[in-house]
């Protein structure tokens, strides 16, 4: 099952079947997550998940 199929199933179960799925390129996802990590580090927040590596899972 790919990411879009899973999101379609989730949308149907949440009664959001009419909403579109918007896919962004992996490099934009990585830029956003690295920016988020920088902001978290600035505020002393340490997350348990390294978000740029999550892109490898979502985009495989």
C-alpha positions in Angstrom: 0.0 0.0 0.0 1.4 3.4 -0.9 1.0 6.6 0.9 -1.9 8.0 -1.2 -3.9 4.8 -0.8 -3.5 4.9 3.0 -4.5 8.6 3.1 -7.6 7.8 0.9 -8.7 5.2 3.4 -8.1 7.5 6.3 -10.0 10.3 4.7 -13.0 8.1 4.1 -13.1 7.0 7.7 -12.9 10.6 8.9 -15.6 11.8 6.4 -13.2 13.9 4.4 -13.4 11.9 1.2 -14.0 15.1 -0.8 -10.7 16.7 0.1 -7.8 16.4 -2.3 -4.4 14.9 -1.4 -1.6 17.2 -2.3 1.8 15.7 -2.7 5.0 17.7 -2.4 8.5 16.7 -3.7 10.8 15.0 -1.2 13.3 17.9 -1.2 10.6 20.3 -0.1 9.6 18.0 2.7 13.2 17.7 3.8 13.6 21.5 3.7 10.5 22.0 5.9 11.5 19.3 8.4 15.1 20.7 8.7 13.6 24.1 9.3 11.3 22.7 11.9 14.2 20.9 13.7 16.2 24.2 13.7 13.3 26.0 15.4 12.8 23.2 17.9 16.5 23.2 18.8 16.3 27.0 19.2 13.5 26.6 21.8 15.2 23.7 23.6 12.8 21.0 22.3 14.2 17.6 21.5 11.9 15.5 19.4 12.0 11.7 19.5 11.8 11.3 15.7 14.3 12.6 13.1 11.9 14.0 10.6 14.1 14.2 7.5 14.6 10.4 7.7 10.8 10.1 7.8 10.8 11.3 4.2 12.7 8.2 3.2 9.9 6.1 4.5 7.1 8.2 3.1 8.6 8.6 -0.3 9.7 5.0 -0.9 
